[in-house]
Amino acid sequence: MQIEVIEDDIRKPSITKRSGTCPIARAIQRKTGDIDAYVGPYNAYICGDVFELPEEAIIFVNRYDNGKEVSPFKFNLERNSES
């Protein structure tokens, strides 16, 4: 599944990073319609399924969580083989 993180996803105020409001989670929510989708350090959780984040998304999450600048980007999200 192709996910596109846009500028609006990045700039929207976040209540808490643990509530699924990181930019990648917002992009997934827009794409899938699952408002409960959320992102952990290495995976995305959508409709009860686990999707492994690619390296570029893991780096993005790490930079975002540490208050560093991030930019819009696209990535492919694949279902974790263990789910």
Backbone atoms as SQL, in Angstrom:
CREATE TABLE atoms (id INTEGER PRIMARY KEY, chain TEXT, resi INTEGER, resn TEXT, atom TEXT, x REAL, y REAL, z REAL);
INSERT INTO atoms VALUES
  (1, 'A', 1, 'MET', 'N', 0.852, -1.160, 0.000),
  (2, 'A', 1, 'MET', 'CA', 0.000, 0.000, 0.000),
  (3, 'A', 1, 'MET', 'C', 0.909, 1.238, 0.000),
  (4, 'A', 2, 'GLN', 'N', 0.671, 2.131, -0.944),
  (5, 'A', 2, 'GLN', 'CA', 1.466, 3.355, -1.060),
  (6, 'A', 2, 'GLN', 'C', 0.928, 4.404, -0.075),
  (7, 'A', 3, 'ILE', 'N', 1.804, 4.920, 0.775),
  (8, 'A', 3, 'ILE', 'CA', 1.443, 5.944, 1.759),
  (9, 'A', 3, 'ILE', 'C', 2.194, 7.224, 1.416),
  (10, 'A', 4, 'GLU', 'N', 1.485, 8.343, 1.425),
  (11, 'A', 4, 'GLU', 'CA', 2.108, 9.637, 1.158),
  (12, 'A', 4, 'GLU', 'C', 1.910, 10.547, 2.365),
  (13, 'A', 5, 'VAL', 'N', 3.011, 10.922, 2.991),
  (14, 'A', 5, 'VAL', 'CA', 2.982, 11.873, 4.102),
  (15, 'A', 5, 'VAL', 'C', 3.092, 13.262, 3.473),
  (16, 'A', 6, 'ILE', 'N', 2.074, 14.095, 3.703),
  (17, 'A', 6, 'ILE', 'CA', 2.053, 15.431, 3.117),
  (18, 'A', 6, 'ILE', 'C', 2.370, 16.482, 4.181),
  (19, 'A', 7, 'GLU', 'N', 2.623, 17.683, 3.729),
  (20, 'A', 7, 'GLU', 'CA', 2.971, 18.784, 4.633),
  (21, 'A', 7, 'GLU', 'C', 1.922, 18.980, 5.727),
  (22, 'A', 8, 'ASP', 'N', 0.642, 18.856, 5.379),
  (23, 'A', 8, 'ASP', 'CA', -0.425, 19.027, 6.368),
  (24, 'A', 8, 'ASP', 'C', -0.335, 17.978, 7.477),
  (25, 'A', 9, 'ASP', 'N', 0.059, 16.757, 7.135),
  (26, 'A', 9, 'ASP', 'CA', 0.239, 15.702, 8.145),
  (27, 'A', 9, 'ASP', 'C', 1.327, 16.099, 9.139),
  (28, 'A', 10, 'ILE', 'N', 2.374, 16.745, 8.634),
  (29, 'A', 10, 'ILE', 'CA', 3.530, 17.112, 9.458),
  (30, 'A', 10, 'ILE', 'C', 3.236, 18.317, 10.329),
  (31, 'A', 11, 'ARG', 'N', 2.570, 19.300, 9.795),
  (32, 'A', 11, 'ARG', 'CA', 2.381, 20.581, 10.508),
  (33, 'A', 11, 'ARG', 'C', 1.200, 20.603, 11.463),
  (34, 'A', 12, 'LYS', 'N', 0.283, 19.649, 11.340),
  (35, 'A', 12, 'LYS', 'CA', -0.890, 19.610, 12.210),
  (36, 'A', 12, 'LYS', 'C', -0.455, 19.418, 13.657),
  (37, 'A', 13, 'PRO', 'N', -0.975, 20.226, 14.578),
  (38, 'A', 13, 'PRO', 'CA', -0.573, 20.069, 15.991),
  (39, 'A', 13, 'PRO', 'C', -0.873, 18.656, 16.502),
  (40, 'A', 14, 'SER', 'N', 0.014, 18.165, 17.336),
  (41, 'A', 14, 'SER', 'CA', -0.123, 16.826, 17.893),
  (42, 'A', 14, 'SER', 'C', -0.477, 16.908, 19.375),
  (43, 'A', 15, 'ILE', 'N', -1.511, 16.194, 19.783),
  (44, 'A', 15, 'ILE', 'CA', -1.875, 16.149, 21.194),
  (45, 'A', 15, 'ILE', 'C', -0.822, 15.353, 21.949),
  (46, 'A', 16, 'THR', 'N', -0.515, 14.178, 21.440),
  (47, 'A', 16, 'THR', 'CA', 0.536, 13.336, 22.001),
  (48, 'A', 16, 'THR', 'C', 1.008, 12.381, 20.926),
  (49, 'A', 17, 'LYS', 'N', 2.270, 12.105, 20.873),
  (50, 'A', 17, 'LYS', 'CA', 2.811, 11.217, 19.849),
  (51, 'A', 17, 'LYS', 'C', 2.290, 9.784, 20.016),
  (52, 'A', 18, 'ARG', 'N', 1.871, 9.404, 21.203),
  (53, 'A', 18, 'ARG', 'CA', 1.386, 8.042, 21.448),
  (54, 'A', 18, 'ARG', 'C', -0.066, 7.860, 21.014),
  (55, 'A', 19, 'SER', 'N', -0.765, 8.925, 20.641),
  (56, 'A', 19, 'SER', 'CA', -2.184, 8.806, 20.313),
  (57, 'A', 19, 'SER', 'C', -2.438, 8.518, 18.842),
  (58, 'A', 20, 'GLY', 'N', -1.388, 8.208, 18.086),
  (59, 'A', 20, 'GLY', 'CA', -1.586, 7.945, 16.672),
  (60, 'A', 20, 'GLY', 'C', -1.575, 9.202, 15.834),
  (61, 'A', 21, 'THR', 'N', -1.056, 10.289, 16.390),
  (62, 'A', 21, 'THR', 'CA', -1.098, 11.548, 15.661),
  (63, 'A', 21, 'THR', 'C', 0.239, 11.922, 15.048),
  (64, 'A', 22, 'CYS', 'N', 1.156, 10.988, 14.926),
  (65, 'A', 22, 'CYS', 'CA', 2.385, 11.302, 14.204),
  (66, 'A', 22, 'CYS', 'C', 2.017, 11.432, 12.727),
  (67, 'A', 23, 'PRO', 'N', 2.819, 12.132, 11.936),
  (68, 'A', 23, 'PRO', 'CA', 2.476, 12.350, 10.529),
  (69, 'A', 23, 'PRO', 'C', 2.227, 11.071, 9.730),
  (70, 'A', 24, 'ILE', 'N', 2.982, 10.022, 10.002),
  (71, 'A', 24, 'ILE', 'CA', 2.760, 8.768, 9.277),
  (72, 'A', 24, 'ILE', 'C', 1.403, 8.183, 9.645),
  (73, 'A', 25, 'ALA', 'N', 1.044, 8.225, 10.911),
  (74, 'A', 25, 'ALA', 'CA', -0.275, 7.727, 11.320),
  (75, 'A', 25, 'ALA', 'C', -1.384, 8.534, 10.652),
  (76, 'A', 26, 'ARG', 'N', -1.230, 9.854, 10.592),
  (77, 'A', 26, 'ARG', 'CA', -2.239, 10.688, 9.917),
  (78, 'A', 26, 'ARG', 'C', -2.370, 10.298, 8.445),
  (79, 'A', 27, 'ALA', 'N', -1.231, 10.072, 7.778),
  (80, 'A', 27, 'ALA', 'CA', -1.257, 9.690, 6.364),
  (81, 'A', 27, 'ALA', 'C', -1.960, 8.339, 6.188),
  (82, 'A', 28, 'ILE', 'N', -1.675, 7.393, 7.069),
  (83, 'A', 28, 'ILE', 'CA', -2.330, 6.080, 7.009),
  (84, 'A', 28, 'ILE', 'C', -3.825, 6.227, 7.261),
  (85, 'A', 29, 'GLN', 'N', -4.196, 7.046, 8.229),
  (86, 'A', 29, 'GLN', 'CA', -5.610, 7.271, 8.524),
  (87, 'A', 29, 'GLN', 'C', -6.332, 7.856, 7.308),
  (88, 'A', 30, 'ARG', 'N', -5.698, 8.809, 6.615),
  (89, 'A', 30, 'ARG', 'CA', -6.291, 9.385, 5.399),
  (90, 'A', 30, 'ARG', 'C', -6.459, 8.319, 4.323),
  (91, 'A', 31, 'LYS', 'N', -5.431, 7.497, 4.139),
  (92, 'A', 31, 'LYS', 'CA', -5.430, 6.482, 3.080),
  (93, 'A', 31, 'LYS', 'C', -6.448, 5.374, 3.339),
  (94, 'A', 32, 'THR', 'N', -6.515, 4.898, 4.575),
  (95, 'A', 32, 'THR', 'CA', -7.337, 3.720, 4.891),
  (96, 'A', 32, 'THR', 'C', -8.713, 4.044, 5.456),
  (97, 'A', 33, 'GLY', 'N', -8.881, 5.235, 6.006),
  (98, 'A', 33, 'GLY', 'CA', -10.137, 5.570, 6.671),
  (99, 'A', 33, 'GLY', 'C', -10.213, 5.025, 8.091),
  (100, 'A', 34, 'ASP', 'N', -9.181, 4.330, 8.544),
  (101, 'A', 34, 'ASP', 'CA', -9.142, 3.784, 9.907),
  (102, 'A', 34, 'ASP', 'C', -8.608, 4.855, 10.854),
  (103, 'A', 35, 'ILE', 'N', -9.521, 5.536, 11.558),
  (104, 'A', 35, 'ILE', 'CA', -9.103, 6.635, 12.436),
  (105, 'A', 35, 'ILE', 'C', -8.353, 6.148, 13.668),
  (106, 'A', 36, 'ASP', 'N', -8.372, 4.847, 13.919),
  (107, 'A', 36, 'ASP', 'CA', -7.656, 4.282, 15.059),
  (108, 'A', 36, 'ASP', 'C', -6.273, 3.748, 14.677),
  (109, 'A', 37, 'ALA', 'N', -5.893, 3.874, 13.420),
  (110, 'A', 37, 'ALA', 'CA', -4.569, 3.405, 12.990),
  (111, 'A', 37, 'ALA', 'C', -3.497, 4.178, 13.745),
  (112, 'A', 38, 'TYR', 'N', -2.444, 3.479, 14.127),
  (113, 'A', 38, 'TYR', 'CA', -1.351, 4.147, 14.839),
  (114, 'A', 38, 'TYR', 'C', -0.019, 3.524, 14.431),
  (115, 'A', 39, 'VAL', 'N', 1.046, 4.210, 14.817),
  (116, 'A', 39, 'VAL', 'CA', 2.389, 3.810, 14.413),
  (117, 'A', 39, 'VAL', 'C', 3.256, 3.655, 15.650),
  (118, 'A', 40, 'GLY', 'N', 4.011, 2.552, 15.705),
  (119, 'A', 40, 'GLY', 'CA', 5.027, 2.353, 16.729),
  (120, 'A', 40, 'GLY', 'C', 6.386, 2.608, 16.102),
  (121, 'A', 41, 'PRO', 'N', 7.446, 2.328, 16.811),
  (122, 'A', 41, 'PRO', 'CA', 8.777, 2.610, 16.271),
  (123, 'A', 41, 'PRO', 'C', 9.117, 1.821, 14.999),
  (124, 'A', 42, 'TYR', 'N', 8.535, 0.618, 14.834),
  (125, 'A', 42, 'TYR', 'CA', 8.895, -0.231, 13.695),
  (126, 'A', 42, 'TYR', 'C', 7.708, -0.743, 12.897),
  (127, 'A', 43, 'ASN', 'N', 6.497, -0.529, 13.388),
  (128, 'A', 43, 'ASN', 'CA', 5.305, -1.078, 12.748),
  (129, 'A', 43, 'ASN', 'C', 4.168, -0.070, 12.726),
  (130, 'A', 44, 'ALA', 'N', 3.227, -0.314, 11.814),
  (131, 'A', 44, 'ALA', 'CA', 1.965, 0.420, 11.771),
  (132, 'A', 44, 'ALA', 'C', 0.864, -0.588, 12.085),
  (133, 'A', 45, 'TYR', 'N', -0.148, -0.138, 12.783),
  (134, 'A', 45, 'TYR', 'CA', -1.250, -1.002, 13.199),
  (135, 'A', 45, 'TYR', 'C', -2.529, -0.443, 12.587),
  (136, 'A', 46, 'ILE', 'N', -3.117, -1.228, 11.670),
  (137, 'A', 46, 'ILE', 'CA', -4.271, -0.772, 10.897),
  (138, 'A', 46, 'ILE', 'C', -5.340, -1.842, 10.943),
  (139, 'A', 47, 'CYS', 'N', -6.502, -1.496, 11.451),
  (140, 'A', 47, 'CYS', 'CA', -7.637, -2.431, 11.503),
  (141, 'A', 47, 'CYS', 'C', -7.234, -3.780, 12.104),
  (142, 'A', 48, 'GLY', 'N', -6.387, -3.752, 13.119),
  (143, 'A', 48, 'GLY', 'CA', -5.971, -4.968, 13.801),
  (144, 'A', 48, 'GLY', 'C', -4.838, -5.722, 13.130),
  (145, 'A', 49, 'ASP', 'N', -4.389, -5.246, 11.964),
  (146, 'A', 49, 'ASP', 'CA', -3.277, -5.890, 11.262),
  (147, 'A', 49, 'ASP', 'C', -1.984, -5.125, 11.518),
  (148, 'A', 50, 'VAL', 'N', -0.876, -5.846, 11.462),
  (149, 'A', 50, 'VAL', 'CA', 0.446, -5.253, 11.688),
  (150, 'A', 50, 'VAL', 'C', 1.155, -5.116, 10.347),
  (151, 'A', 51, 'PHE', 'N', 1.682, -3.918, 10.090),
  (152, 'A', 51, 'PHE', 'CA', 2.431, -3.637, 8.873),
  (153, 'A', 51, 'PHE', 'C', 3.824, -3.170, 9.264),
  (154, 'A', 52, 'GLU', 'N', 4.821, -3.781, 8.670),
  (155, 'A', 52, 'GLU', 'CA', 6.207, -3.433, 8.970),
  (156, 'A', 52, 'GLU', 'C', 6.584, -2.132, 8.269),
  (157, 'A', 53, 'LEU', 'N', 7.133, -1.174, 9.035),
  (158, 'A', 53, 'LEU', 'CA', 7.575, 0.077, 8.438),
  (159, 'A', 53, 'LEU', 'C', 8.903, -0.123, 7.715),
  (160, 'A', 54, 'PRO', 'N', 9.042, 0.449, 6.512),
  (161, 'A', 54, 'PRO', 'CA', 10.335, 0.371, 5.828),
  (162, 'A', 54, 'PRO', 'C', 11.344, 1.289, 6.515),
  (163, 'A', 55, 'GLU', 'N', 12.608, 1.106, 6.206),
  (164, 'A', 55, 'GLU', 'CA', 13.679, 1.847, 6.873),
  (165, 'A', 55, 'GLU', 'C', 13.473, 3.357, 6.822),
  (166, 'A', 56, 'GLU', 'N', 13.064, 3.901, 5.675),
  (167, 'A', 56, 'GLU', 'CA', 12.896, 5.351, 5.569),
  (168, 'A', 56, 'GLU', 'C', 11.787, 5.866, 6.493),
  (169, 'A', 57, 'ALA', 'N', 10.759, 5.055, 6.720),
  (170, 'A', 57, 'ALA', 'CA', 9.685, 5.450, 7.634),
  (171, 'A', 57, 'ALA', 'C', 10.153, 5.356, 9.094),
  (172, 'A', 58, 'ILE', 'N', 10.962, 4.351, 9.412),
  (173, 'A', 58, 'ILE', 'CA', 11.514, 4.229, 10.765),
  (174, 'A', 58, 'ILE', 'C', 12.394, 5.439, 11.080),
  (175, 'A', 59, 'ILE', 'N', 13.208, 5.839, 10.123),
  (176, 'A', 59, 'ILE', 'CA', 14.057, 7.023, 10.310),
  (177, 'A', 59, 'ILE', 'C', 13.193, 8.269, 10.501),
  (178, 'A', 60, 'PHE', 'N', 12.132, 8.397, 9.715),
  (179, 'A', 60, 'PHE', 'CA', 11.209, 9.527, 9.832),
  (180, 'A', 60, 'PHE', 'C', 10.609, 9.582, 11.240),
  (181, 'A', 61, 'VAL', 'N', 10.086, 8.446, 11.723),
  (182, 'A', 61, 'VAL', 'CA', 9.481, 8.389, 13.060),
  (183, 'A', 61, 'VAL', 'C', 10.500, 8.794, 14.122),
  (184, 'A', 62, 'ASN', 'N', 11.704, 8.283, 14.023),
  (185, 'A', 62, 'ASN', 'CA', 12.755, 8.604, 14.983),
  (186, 'A', 62, 'ASN', 'C', 13.059, 10.105, 14.977),
  (187, 'A', 63, 'ARG', 'N', 13.198, 10.679, 13.782),
  (188, 'A', 63, 'ARG', 'CA', 13.475, 12.126, 13.678),
  (189, 'A', 63, 'ARG', 'C', 12.311, 12.929, 14.255),
  (190, 'A', 64, 'TYR', 'N', 11.090, 12.553, 13.899),
  (191, 'A', 64, 'TYR', 'CA', 9.905, 13.265, 14.389),
  (192, 'A', 64, 'TYR', 'C', 9.810, 13.183, 15.918),
  (193, 'A', 65, 'ASP', 'N', 9.981, 11.994, 16.452),
  (194, 'A', 65, 'ASP', 'CA', 9.891, 11.800, 17.907),
  (195, 'A', 65, 'ASP', 'C', 10.971, 12.571, 18.667),
  (196, 'A', 66, 'ASN', 'N', 12.097, 12.838, 18.001),
  (197, 'A', 66, 'ASN', 'CA', 13.187, 13.578, 18.636),
  (198, 'A', 66, 'ASN', 'C', 13.177, 15.061, 18.294),
  (199, 'A', 67, 'GLY', 'N', 12.065, 15.522, 17.716),
  (200, 'A', 67, 'GLY', 'CA', 11.895, 16.944, 17.450),
  (201, 'A', 67, 'GLY', 'C', 12.726, 17.491, 16.302),
  (202, 'A', 68, 'LYS', 'N', 13.222, 16.614, 15.443),
  (203, 'A', 68, 'LYS', 'CA', 14.021, 17.059, 14.295),
  (204, 'A', 68, 'LYS', 'C', 13.104, 17.332, 13.108),
  (205, 'A', 69, 'GLU', 'N', 13.600, 18.128, 12.188),
  (206, 'A', 69, 'GLU', 'CA', 12.816, 18.480, 11.007),
  (207, 'A', 69, 'GLU', 'C', 12.593, 17.256, 10.127),
  (208, 'A', 70, 'VAL', 'N', 11.371, 17.134, 9.610),
  (209, 'A', 70, 'VAL', 'CA', 11.014, 16.067, 8.682),
  (210, 'A', 70, 'VAL', 'C', 10.338, 16.691, 7.467),
  (211, 'A', 71, 'SER', 'N', 10.342, 15.987, 6.364),
  (212, 'A', 71, 'SER', 'CA', 9.776, 16.475, 5.110),
  (213, 'A', 71, 'SER', 'C', 8.780, 15.466, 4.552),
  (214, 'A', 72, 'PRO', 'N', 7.849, 15.930, 3.709),
  (215, 'A', 72, 'PRO', 'CA', 6.913, 15.003, 3.067),
  (216, 'A', 72, 'PRO', 'C', 7.663, 13.918, 2.280),
  (217, 'A', 73, 'PHE', 'N', 7.083, 12.737, 2.223),
  (218, 'A', 73, 'PHE', 'CA', 7.667, 11.639, 1.454),
  (219, 'A', 73, 'PHE', 'C', 6.626, 10.560, 1.235),
  (220, 'A', 74, 'LYS', 'N', 6.957, 9.617, 0.353),
  (221, 'A', 74, 'LYS', 'CA', 6.088, 8.474, 0.059),
  (222, 'A', 74, 'LYS', 'C', 6.846, 7.196, 0.372),
  (223, 'A', 75, 'PHE', 'N', 6.087, 6.180, 0.765),
  (224, 'A', 75, 'PHE', 'CA', 6.700, 4.873, 0.992),
  (225, 'A', 75, 'PHE', 'C', 5.664, 3.784, 0.811),
  (226, 'A', 76, 'ASN', 'N', 6.144, 2.571, 0.622),
  (227, 'A', 76, 'ASN', 'CA', 5.273, 1.423, 0.465),
  (228, 'A', 76, 'ASN', 'C', 5.168, 0.702, 1.807),
  (229, 'A', 77, 'LEU', 'N', 3.960, 0.421, 2.226),
  (230, 'A', 77, 'LEU', 'CA', 3.706, -0.248, 3.499),
  (231, 'A', 77, 'LEU', 'C', 3.249, -1.670, 3.211),
  (232, 'A', 78, 'GLU', 'N', 3.962, -2.652, 3.773),
  (233, 'A', 78, 'GLU', 'CA', 3.633, -4.052, 3.547),
  (234, 'A', 78, 'GLU', 'C', 3.245, -4.748, 4.842),
  (235, 'A', 79, 'ARG', 'N', 2.297, -5.637, 4.736),
  (236, 'A', 79, 'ARG', 'CA', 1.837, -6.402, 5.899),
  (237, 'A', 79, 'ARG', 'C', 2.977, -7.238, 6.460),
  (238, 'A', 80, 'ASN', 'N', 3.115, -7.231, 7.774),
  (239, 'A', 80, 'ASN', 'CA', 4.146, -8.017, 8.452),
  (240, 'A', 80, 'ASN', 'C', 3.827, -9.494, 8.215),
  (241, 'A', 81, 'SER', 'N', 4.836, -10.263, 7.850),
  (242, 'A', 81, 'SER', 'CA', 4.636, -11.682, 7.544),
  (243, 'A', 81, 'SER', 'C', 4.177, -12.480, 8.758),
  (244, 'A', 82, 'GLU', 'N', 4.351, -11.934, 9.964),
  (245, 'A', 82, 'GLU', 'CA', 3.940, -12.647, 11.189),
  (246, 'A', 82, 'GLU', 'C', 2.506, -12.369, 11.571),
  (247, 'A', 83, 'SER', 'N', 1.841, -11.406, 10.917),
  (248, 'A', 83, 'SER', 'CA', 0.461, -11.077, 11.323),
  (249, 'A', 83, 'SER', 'C', -0.559, -11.881, 10.565);
